[in-house]
Amino acid sequence: MAIEELIEFTKEKIKEFGGKEEEPKNYVFRNNTKVNALEEGGAYFGFIHPEEEPTGAYHDLCIVLFPDESDGENPWLLCLGIGSLGFKNDFEIASLPGLRRSFEGIISNNGFCKTDLTDIDQPLPKEFMDRIPHLSSSLKMYSKLLPVCEILDDPLSLKSKERIAAFLAIYAKARGWIKPRPKRLLESYTAAIKAVRTEEDINDEEKLLNLITRRKFVILTGAPGTGKTRLAKIVSTKLNAESFFVQFHADTDYSDFIYGIIPNLEKDTLGYKEKIGTFSKALKYAKENPNQKVLLIVDEINRANLSNILGPIFYLFEYRLNKTEASEEIEIYPGFRIDRIPENFFMIGTMNTADRSLAVVDFALRRRFAWYELKPKPVNNDGFFLEDFQEFQEIFFWYANSQELNLQPGQGYFFADNEDEFKLRIEYELLPLIREYLQEQLLKPAQEEFNNYFYRRIEKNIFS
């Protein structure tokens, strides 16, 4: 029978991920699949918290499967569930952003994942329930207690078994069974997740080049160390563009970027002279050289007051400014007026998402620019400390909320010529960065994870 086969399969898999049914046990196996349960509804089997009893109502997170009496001919339901008694020990685990992210990364379009895995008030969506009407009696009492679900159309297929294994692997990870040692546990976990998760190989150079060719004005965002400025310069080369570069700071103003008057210190008497800003130089070059692409790179674009800096030229960045209708002509500086930005002019602004002191970017700017986010990614190069990068990535994945995820140090922090040099980078770059985050009340749930990393690597505590 399908039930017996999958019970045996799940028990073998959970053992592979560090599960132990014998003392000291770390789970209790439930099997409520007798004939009357299948016929009347309520049949399920799965794994619950080790402190719970073998029968009766229970607390906390579980992995359960709801079979059908047709012995595998109808779809089954695979779930991360919560016992009908609610939370006792597992509320903190269920609250981890990484648990939700892990399940979101493996469920298919045949599944469902709540935005809050601790929610026991909202039932499964009606549209989802309508896809499994034959299980309605089984789910009648559990609909509010199933934050993650996957419909298994053919429960005995390899595809379904891979999905079951991935659910069990994430459950084991959340329970703390998956550790770096023994290595086989981590390898089993990684293999189970990879079997059902499609990893997109993102070519940032190609995507950004395509985006700027289409949209012309792009804001490149990302955490420190993700290579934003470097990528902008690479794209400039691939565009075969004449490149202009400027870096904004808190005191950058209209006269620095567009046009101004400054004292002429070269004369004996007080006098003034023009100061033509980087934007105006780039724009004039583009107009005078229509066959040459021009790229203006504005590094740290949100470090300054953009409304003051852009002034009346803000209008020119309107996406798809009508080419046929008469447009408002704007004086960039005396003797240089334009009614639209030349077709051969492009602009990339870089923005550090981890800088907490930056000016707010208004919605008008957001509408006029396309936005591309660079995320930290491993690098297959000599001198890259991959294991350390992956450990940081793992901590952020599991503990950082959606906003804090943008603070993960990029790959640039993890290059060094040797171990001693990298330890210096840990002590004088990574540790102060994480300390600053924590002092700003960011990433607080991850504090001990970070502290453990720093003490293990350099024998230093975050707050000594």
C-alpha positions as CSV (number, residue, x, y, z in Angstrom):
1,M,0.0,0.0,0.0
2,A,1.0,3.6,-0.7
3,I,0.7,4.5,3.0
4,E,3.1,1.8,4.2
5,E,5.6,2.6,1.5
6,L,5.7,6.3,2.3
7,I,5.8,5.7,6.1
8,E,8.9,3.6,5.6
9,F,10.3,6.2,3.2
10,T,9.8,9.1,5.6
11,K,11.3,7.3,8.5
12,E,14.4,6.4,6.5
13,K,14.7,10.0,5.3
14,I,14.3,11.7,8.7
15,K,17.0,9.4,10.1
16,E,19.2,10.5,7.2
17,F,18.7,14.1,8.5
18,G,19.6,13.3,12.1
19,G,16.2,12.2,13.4
20,K,16.2,9.7,16.3
21,E,13.2,7.8,17.4
22,E,15.0,5.9,20.2
23,E,16.3,7.5,23.4
24,P,17.5,10.2,23.4
25,K,14.7,10.7,20.9
26,N,14.3,14.0,19.0
27,Y,10.9,13.3,17.5
28,V,7.7,11.3,18.1
29,F,6.2,9.5,15.1
30,R,2.4,9.6,14.8
31,N,0.4,7.2,12.6
32,N,-3.3,7.7,12.4
33,T,-4.1,5.9,9.2
34,K,-6.4,3.1,10.4
35,V,-9.3,2.1,8.1
36,N,-11.9,4.1,10.1
37,A,-9.7,7.3,10.0
38,L,-9.3,7.0,6.2
39,E,-13.0,6.4,5.7
40,E,-14.3,9.0,8.1
41,G,-11.6,11.6,7.6
42,G,-8.7,12.8,9.8
43,A,-6.1,10.3,8.7
44,Y,-2.5,11.5,8.8
45,F,1.0,10.4,9.7
46,G,4.1,12.4,10.5
47,F,6.6,13.7,13.0
48,I,6.0,15.8,16.1
49,H,7.9,17.4,19.0
50,P,9.7,14.8,21.1
51,E,8.1,16.0,24.3
52,E,4.6,15.1,23.0
53,E,2.6,12.0,23.7
54,P,2.1,9.2,21.1
55,T,-1.6,9.9,20.9
56,G,-4.0,12.7,21.6
57,A,-3.8,16.5,20.9
58,Y,-0.3,17.9,20.8
59,H,1.7,21.2,20.6
60,D,4.2,22.7,18.2
61,L,5.6,22.2,14.7
62,C,5.3,18.9,12.9
63,I,5.6,17.5,9.4
64,V,2.5,15.6,8.4
65,L,1.0,13.9,5.4
66,F,-2.7,13.5,4.8
67,P,-3.3,10.4,2.7
68,D,-6.4,9.5,0.7
69,E,-8.3,6.2,1.0
70,S,-7.8,5.6,-2.7
71,D,-4.3,4.3,-1.9
72,G,-2.4,6.9,-4.0
73,E,-4.8,7.4,-6.9
74,N,-5.9,10.8,-5.6
75,P,-3.5,13.6,-4.5
76,W,-2.2,13.7,-0.9
77,L,-1.3,16.8,1.1
78,L,2.2,17.3,2.6
79,C,2.4,20.0,5.3
80,L,4.4,21.8,7.9
81,G,1.7,21.8,10.6
82,I,1.1,23.1,14.1
83,G,-0.5,20.9,16.8
84,S,-4.1,21.7,17.7
85,L,-2.9,22.8,21.2
86,G,-0.8,25.6,19.6
87,F,2.7,26.6,20.6
88,K,4.6,25.5,23.6
89,N,8.3,25.2,22.6
90,D,8.4,26.1,19.0
91,F,7.1,29.7,18.6
92,E,10.6,31.1,18.3
93,I,11.5,28.6,15.6
94,A,8.3,29.3,13.7
95,S,9.1,33.0,13.9
96,L,12.5,32.6,12.2
97,P,12.4,34.4,8.8
98,G,14.7,31.6,7.4
99,L,12.1,28.9,8.1
100,R,9.5,30.7,5.9
101,R,12.2,31.5,3.3
102,S,13.3,27.8,3.2
103,F,9.8,26.6,2.5
104,E,9.0,29.4,0.0
105,G,12.1,28.2,-1.9
106,I,10.9,24.7,-2.3
107,I,7.1,24.7,-2.7
108,S,5.8,24.6,-6.3
109,N,2.8,26.3,-7.8
110,N,0.9,23.3,-6.4
111,G,1.6,24.5,-2.9
112,F,0.9,27.3,-0.4
113,C,2.9,29.1,2.2
114,K,1.5,31.6,4.8
115,T,3.3,35.0,5.1
116,D,3.4,34.3,8.9
117,L,4.1,30.7,10.0
118,T,3.0,31.4,13.5
119,D,-0.5,32.3,12.3
120,I,-3.1,29.9,13.6
121,D,-6.2,32.1,13.0
122,Q,-6.4,32.2,9.2
123,P,-7.6,29.1,7.3
124,L,-6.1,27.8,4.1
125,P,-7.4,29.8,1.1
126,K,-10.7,28.5,-0.4
127,E,-9.1,28.3,-3.9
128,F,-6.4,26.0,-2.4
129,M,-8.9,23.8,-0.6
130,D,-11.0,23.5,-3.7
131,R,-8.1,21.7,-5.4
132,I,-8.3,18.8,-2.8
133,P,-12.0,18.3,-2.1
134,H,-11.5,14.6,-1.3
135,L,-9.5,15.7,1.8
136,S,-12.0,18.2,3.1
137,S,-13.2,16.0,5.9
138,S,-9.6,15.4,7.0
139,L,-8.7,19.0,6.9
140,K,-11.9,20.3,8.5
141,M,-10.3,20.7,11.9
142,Y,-6.7,21.4,10.7
143,S,-7.2,24.1,8.0
144,K,-5.9,26.9,10.3
145,L,-3.0,24.9,11.5
146,L,-1.2,24.2,8.2
147,P,1.1,27.2,7.4
148,V,2.9,25.4,4.5
149,C,1.3,22.8,2.2
150,E,2.2,21.0,-1.0
151,I,-0.3,18.9,-3.0
152,L,1.3,15.6,-4.1
153,D,-0.6,14.6,-7.3
154,D,1.2,11.3,-7.5
155,P,2.4,10.6,-3.9
156,L,4.5,7.6,-4.9
157,S,6.4,9.4,-7.7
158,L,10.0,10.4,-7.4
159,K,9.0,14.0,-7.7
160,S,6.7,13.7,-4.6
161,K,9.3,11.8,-2.6
162,E,11.9,14.5,-3.3
163,R,9.4,17.1,-2.1
164,I,8.8,15.1,1.1
165,A,12.5,14.8,1.7
166,A,13.0,18.5,1.3
167,F,10.2,19.2,3.9
168,L,11.8,16.8,6.3
169,A,15.3,18.3,5.7
170,I,14.1,21.9,6.5
171,Y,12.3,20.6,9.6
172,A,15.5,18.9,10.7
173,K,17.5,22.1,10.0
174,A,15.0,24.2,12.1
175,R,15.2,21.7,14.9
176,G,19.0,22.0,15.0
177,W,19.7,18.4,13.9
178,I,21.7,19.6,10.8
179,K,25.2,20.6,11.9
180,P,28.5,21.0,10.1
181,R,29.7,17.8,11.8
182,P,29.2,15.0,10.9
183,K,29.5,16.3,7.4
184,R,27.1,13.7,6.0
185,L,24.1,15.4,7.6
186,L,24.8,18.7,5.9
187,E,25.5,16.9,2.6
188,S,22.1,15.1,2.9
189,Y,20.3,18.4,3.7
190,T,21.9,20.2,0.8
191,A,21.1,17.4,-1.7
192,A,17.5,17.3,-0.6
193,I,17.0,21.0,-1.1
194,K,18.8,21.1,-4.4
195,A,16.6,18.3,-5.8
196,V,13.5,20.5,-5.6
197,R,14.9,24.1,-5.7
198,T,15.7,25.6,-9.1
199,E,18.8,27.8,-8.6
200,E,18.8,30.7,-11.1
201,D,22.2,31.5,-12.5
202,I,22.0,35.3,-12.5
203,N,24.4,37.0,-14.9
204,D,24.4,40.6,-13.4
205,E,26.5,42.0,-16.2
206,E,24.2,40.8,-18.9
207,K,21.0,41.7,-17.1
208,L,22.1,45.2,-16.2
209,L,23.4,45.8,-19.7
210,N,20.0,44.8,-21.1
211,L,18.2,46.9,-18.6
212,I,20.1,50.1,-19.1
213,T,19.9,49.6,-22.9
214,R,16.1,49.6,-22.6
215,R,15.5,52.0,-19.7
216,K,18.6,54.3,-20.0
217,F,18.5,55.5,-16.3
218,V,19.2,52.8,-13.6
219,I,19.8,52.8,-9.9
220,L,22.0,49.9,-8.8
221,T,21.4,49.0,-5.2
222,G,23.0,46.5,-2.9
223,A,24.9,45.9,0.4
224,P,28.5,47.0,0.8
225,G,31.0,44.7,-0.9
226,T,28.6,43.5,-3.7
227,G,30.6,45.3,-6.4
228,K,28.1,48.0,-7.5
229,T,30.7,50.5,-8.7
230,R,32.8,47.8,-10.3
231,L,29.7,46.5,-12.2
232,A,28.8,50.0,-13.4
233,K,32.3,50.4,-14.9
234,I,32.1,47.0,-16.5
235,V,28.8,47.9,-18.1
236,S,30.3,51.1,-19.3
237,T,33.1,49.2,-21.1
238,K,30.5,46.7,-22.6
239,L,28.5,49.7,-23.9
240,N,31.6,51.1,-25.4
241,A,30.6,54.4,-23.8
242,E,32.5,57.5,-22.9
243,S,32.4,57.4,-19.1
244,F,31.9,60.2,-16.7
245,F,32.1,59.6,-12.9
246,V,31.1,61.5,-9.8
247,Q,30.6,60.5,-6.2
248,F,28.0,62.2,-4.1
249,H,28.4,63.2,-0.4
250,A,26.3,65.1,2.1
251,D,27.5,68.5,0.9
252,T,27.1,67.8,-2.8
253,D,24.8,70.5,-4.3
254,Y,23.4,71.8,-7.6
255,S,26.6,73.7,-8.4
256,D,28.7,70.5,-8.1
257,F,26.5,68.4,-10.4
258,I,24.9,70.9,-12.8
259,Y,26.2,74.5,-12.8
260,G,27.4,77.2,-10.4
261,I,29.5,80.3,-9.9
262,I,32.6,80.1,-7.8
263,P,35.3,82.6,-6.8
264,N,38.2,83.0,-9.2
265,L,41.3,82.5,-7.0
266,E,43.7,83.0,-9.9
267,K,43.2,86.8,-10.0
268,D,44.4,89.5,-7.7
269,T,41.0,91.1,-7.5
270,L,37.8,89.4,-6.4
271,G,36.0,87.8,-9.4
272,Y,33.9,84.8,-10.3
273,K,34.0,82.1,-12.9
274,E,31.7,79.4,-14.1
275,K,31.7,75.9,-12.6
276,I,30.3,73.3,-15.0
277,G,29.2,70.2,-13.2
278,T,29.8,66.6,-14.1
279,F,26.3,66.0,-15.4
280,S,26.4,69.1,-17.6
281,K,29.8,68.0,-19.1
282,A,28.5,64.5,-19.8
283,L,25.2,65.8,-21.3
284,K,27.0,68.4,-23.5
285,Y,29.4,65.7,-24.7
286,A,26.5,63.4,-25.6
287,K,24.7,66.1,-27.6
288,E,27.9,67.1,-29.5
289,N,28.8,63.4,-30.2
290,P,25.5,61.8,-31.2
291,N,27.2,58.6,-32.4
292,Q,29.1,58.0,-29.2
293,K,27.3,56.5,-26.2
294,V,27.9,58.3,-22.9
295,L,27.5,56.8,-19.5
296,L,27.4,59.0,-16.3
297,I,28.1,57.0,-13.1
298,V,26.9,58.6,-9.9
299,D,28.4,56.7,-7.0
300,E,26.5,56.8,-3.7
301,I,23.7,58.7,-5.3
302,N,21.5,58.8,-2.2
303,R,24.1,60.4,0.0
304,A,23.0,63.9,-1.0
305,N,19.8,65.8,-1.2
306,L,18.6,64.7,-4.7
307,S,15.8,67.3,-5.0
308,N,18.3,70.2,-4.5
309,I,20.9,68.7,-6.8
310,L,18.7,67.8,-9.7
311,G,16.5,70.9,-9.6
312,P,14.7,71.6,-12.9
313,I,16.5,68.8,-14.8
314,F,14.5,66.3,-12.8
315,Y,11.8,66.6,-15.5
316,L,14.1,65.4,-18.2
317,F,14.4,62.0,-16.7
318,E,10.7,61.2,-17.3
319,Y,10.6,57.7,-18.8
320,R,9.7,57.7,-22.5
321,L,9.4,61.4,-22.8
322,N,7.4,61.9,-26.0
323,K,9.8,62.4,-28.9
324,T,7.3,64.1,-31.2
325,E,5.4,66.5,-29.0
326,A,7.1,69.8,-28.1
327,S,8.8,69.5,-24.7
328,E,9.7,72.2,-22.2
329,E,13.2,73.5,-23.0
330,I,15.4,73.7,-19.9
331,E,18.5,75.8,-19.5
332,I,21.3,73.6,-18.1
333,Y,23.6,76.5,-17.9
334,P,24.0,79.8,-19.9
335,G,24.3,79.0,-23.6
336,F,23.3,75.4,-23.2
337,R,19.6,74.5,-23.4
338,I,17.9,71.1,-24.1
339,D,14.3,69.8,-24.2
340,R,15.2,66.2,-23.7
341,I,18.1,64.0,-22.8
342,P,19.9,62.7,-25.9
343,E,19.3,59.1,-27.0
344,N,23.0,58.3,-26.5
345,F,23.0,59.4,-22.9
346,F,22.8,56.7,-20.1
347,M,23.1,57.0,-16.3
348,I,23.8,54.6,-13.5
349,G,23.5,55.6,-9.9
350,T,24.8,53.3,-7.1
351,M,23.1,53.1,-3.7
352,N,24.4,51.4,-0.6
353,T,21.4,49.8,1.1
354,A,23.3,49.3,4.4
355,D,24.1,52.9,5.0
356,R,21.7,54.0,7.7
357,S,22.3,57.8,7.3
358,L,21.2,58.2,3.7
359,A,18.6,60.6,2.4
360,V,15.2,59.3,1.6
361,V,14.7,58.6,-2.1
362,D,11.3,60.0,-3.1
363,F,8.8,58.3,-5.3
364,A,9.2,60.7,-8.2
365,L,12.8,59.5,-8.5
366,R,11.9,55.9,-8.2
367,R,9.4,56.3,-11.0
368,R,12.0,57.8,-13.4
369,F,14.7,55.2,-12.8
370,A,14.7,51.4,-13.2
371,W,16.0,49.7,-10.1
372,Y,18.4,46.7,-10.1
373,E,19.5,45.0,-6.9
374,L,22.9,43.3,-6.5
375,K,22.9,40.5,-3.9
376,P,26.0,38.9,-2.2
377,K,27.1,35.9,-4.2
378,P,30.0,33.4,-3.8
379,V,33.0,33.8,-6.1
380,N,34.9,30.9,-7.6
381,N,38.3,32.6,-7.3
382,D,41.5,32.0,-5.4
383,G,41.6,34.0,-2.2
384,F,37.9,33.9,-1.7
385,F,37.0,32.5,1.8
386,L,33.9,30.5,0.7
387,E,33.1,28.8,4.0
388,D,33.1,32.1,5.9
389,F,30.9,33.7,3.2
390,Q,28.5,30.8,3.4
391,E,28.3,31.0,7.2
392,F,27.4,34.7,7.1
393,Q,24.9,34.0,4.3
394,E,23.3,31.3,6.4
395,I,23.0,33.5,9.5
396,F,21.4,36.3,7.5
397,F,19.1,33.9,5.7
398,W,17.7,32.4,8.9
399,Y,17.6,35.4,11.2
400,A,17.3,38.7,9.1
401,N,14.0,40.2,8.4
402,S,13.2,41.4,4.9
403,Q,14.8,44.8,5.5
404,E,17.8,43.4,7.4
405,L,18.6,41.0,4.6
406,N,19.9,44.0,2.6
407,L,22.6,44.4,5.2
408,Q,24.5,41.2,4.4
409,P,28.1,42.0,3.7
410,G,28.9,41.4,0.0
411,Q,31.5,39.1,-1.4
412,G,34.2,41.9,-1.4
413,Y,34.6,41.4,2.3
414,F,35.7,37.8,1.9
415,F,38.8,38.1,-0.2
416,A,42.3,37.8,1.3
417,D,45.7,36.5,0.2
418,N,46.0,34.2,3.2
419,E,44.4,33.1,6.5
420,D,46.2,35.7,8.6
421,E,45.1,38.5,6.3
422,F,41.5,37.3,6.3
423,K,41.5,37.2,10.1
424,L,42.5,40.8,10.1
425,R,39.6,41.5,7.8
426,I,37.3,39.7,10.2
427,E,38.5,41.6,13.2
428,Y,38.7,45.1,11.7
429,E,36.0,45.1,9.1
430,L,33.4,42.4,9.6
431,L,33.2,42.4,13.4
432,P,32.8,46.3,13.6
433,L,30.2,46.2,10.9
434,I,28.1,43.6,12.8
435,R,28.6,45.3,16.1
436,E,27.3,48.5,14.6
437,Y,24.2,46.7,13.2
438,L,23.5,45.2,16.7
439,Q,24.0,48.6,18.4
440,E,21.3,50.0,16.1
441,Q,19.0,47.1,17.3
442,L,19.3,45.3,13.9
443,L,19.7,41.6,13.6
444,K,19.2,41.1,17.4
445,P,18.0,37.5,17.1
446,A,21.3,36.6,15.3
447,Q,23.5,38.1,18.0
448,E,24.7,34.8,19.5
449,E,25.2,33.2,16.1
450,F,27.5,36.1,15.1
451,N,29.2,36.0,18.5
452,N,29.9,32.3,18.1
453,Y,31.4,32.8,14.6
454,F,33.7,35.6,15.8
455,Y,34.9,33.8,18.8
456,R,35.5,30.6,16.9
457,R,37.4,32.4,14.1
458,I,39.4,35.0,16.0
459,E,38.7,34.4,19.7
460,K,36.9,37.7,20.1
461,N,33.4,38.5,21.3
462,I,31.3,41.2,19.6
463,F,31.0,43.1,22.8
464,S,34.2,42.6,24.9
